[in-house]
Amino acid sequence: MLVLIRELSLAIKVTKIISKTPKRKKLLPDLKLVIMVSKLMSLETNKRLKRLAKIIEKGSFDSQDSLMQKLKNDGFNITQTTLSRDLHKIGAYKVDGLYTMAKVNFDFQQMGRVRSMHFCSPNLVIIKTVPGLAHATGLFIDRSHIEGVAGTVAGDDTIFIALSEPEKHQNILGELQFVLSE
């Protein structure tokens, strides 16, 4: 699979050369093959992500090893690194030690997800959440695209928010409170 990805990036570079090559008609089928393979890989990834989401929704998994084994039994042989990225892509996180899926219309206010929020000079906001909800809350903050927020780092119940414009921290805190109370 890694070889195919390298071939795809090489194919992009080769397209410039092909247009200048007299034998370009001979090279185009190879390029088309590489593009077809990359599309198949994308379809395979989408199937894997959908299957992973269903596995988490239907089962009780407390470790990535158990998830990897289930995926392997279903015909998806992936590494722990790929699984970790996949979990992030689908919005899965741990609650009480078990993986769960983030709910689309999750009512965080009723859950009381945010326990506290503090600005730490010069450019950091620290948010304490209910245990297990920091990752989902951090992802929600990242996807809210709040002006002045450079990014988040989330643990189990703590989120560090880096500010790109610390001089506007009061406005950013107000925006965070507004977004998190929706």
N, C-alpha and C positions, 0 to 999 in steps of 0.2 A: 504494500500500500504506500509506503514511504517513497518507493521508487516511482510510483505513478504520480505522486504529488510533485516530485522533482521534475518528472517529464512534463507535467502541465506547466510549471513555471518556465521550463526550458522552451516549451512550445510557444509561449507568449513572446519570448525573446526571438525565437526563430521566425515568427511571422514577419518581422521586419526584413529579415534576410531573404525569405521566400519571395517576396515581391520583387526583389532584384535578381533572382536566380532564373536563368533560362529554363531550367528543368523543374520549375515550380509545380507543374501539373503532376509530376511524379511524387513530389513531397506532400501535396495537399491531402491525400488519403491517410498518411501517417498522422498528420495534424488532426484530422477529423476523428481518427481513432482515439487519440489522447483526449480530445474534448468529450467524446462519448463516454470514455472511461471515467472522466471526472464527474459527469452527470450521474452515472451509475453510483459512484461513491457518495454523492450528495443524497441520492435516494436511499441508500443503505444507512446513512447517518440519520436521516429523518425517521426511517423505520425503527432504528435503535432507540432514538429519543422517545418516540411514541410508546414503544414497548417498555422502556424504563419507567415512564410515567405511570403506565398501567400496573406494572409490578409493584411500584411504591404504593399506589392507591389501594391495591387489593391485599397486600401482604404486610408483614411486620418485620422490618429489617433494621438491625441496630449497627451494622458495619458495612463498609464498602466491599469487604471480602465476600460477605453473604450476597450482596447485590451482584457482584461480578460473577459469582458461581451460578446464580439464577440466570443471568444473561448468557453465560456460557452454555448452560443447559438448553437455552432457547436459540442457540446458534450464533450468538454474538460474542466473539472472542476479542476482548479489549483489555487494555492496560489500566492500572489504577489511575494514572494521570488522565487518560481519556474519560474514565468514569467520573472523576472529580469535575472535569470541565462540563461533562454532560449534565451532572447534577446542578451545576450553576446555571446552565442554559435553560433548564426546565423549571428552575425556581424551587428545587427541593431543598429542604433543610431539616434539622433534627428538632423534635419536640419530645421531651422526656426520654431521650436516648434512642428514639425511633425516627426513621426518615419519614417525612410527610411532604405533600405537595402544597405550595402556596395557593391559597384560595384567591380567585379573581376579585370577588367582592367581599373580601375579608373585613369584618367590622372590628378594626383594631381598637377603636375608642372603647367599645364595650369590654374588650379583652383587657384594656388598660396596658397596652403594649409598652408605652413609654413611662418609665418610672421617674426619670429626671433628665434634665438637659442643662449643661453648663458650658460657658465659653471659657476657654483657657488661653490666655494671651501667649503668643502673638497671633496664632492662626489655627486654632484647634477647637472644635466643639466635641464634647463627650456626651453621648446619650446612653443611659442605662435603660434596659428593657426587661421584660419578663424573660426568664431563662428560656432559651431556644428560639426566640423571635428576633434576635439581633440581625441575623443574616437576611431574613426576609425584609425587615425594616430598612436595612442598609441598601438592599436591592431596590426597594420602593423609592428611597431618597435618590439613588443614582438615576433611576428612570424618570424622576420628576424634573430633572434638568434645572435645578435652582441656580440662578445666576450667583456666582461667587463661591459655589461649592466645587472644589477641584476633584473630590472623590471621597470614598468611604472605605474603611477597613472594619470588618465586623467579626466579633467572636461569638460566644454563646449568648451573652447578655449585655455586651458593651459594643458601642460603635464609636470609632474615631472618625470625625469628619474634618478633612483638610480644607481650609478656606483659601481661595485664590485672591480674594479681596478682603483681608482681615479688617480694614478700616470700615467696612460696611457690615460688621458682625451683628449689630442690632437689627438691621433689615433682614439679614440672613436668618437670624434666630426667629424673627417674626414669621418669615416665610416657612421655615421648618415647622413651627408650631401650627401654622395654618394647614400645611400639606399633611401633617401627621394626624390632624384632628378630623380630616375628611372621612 
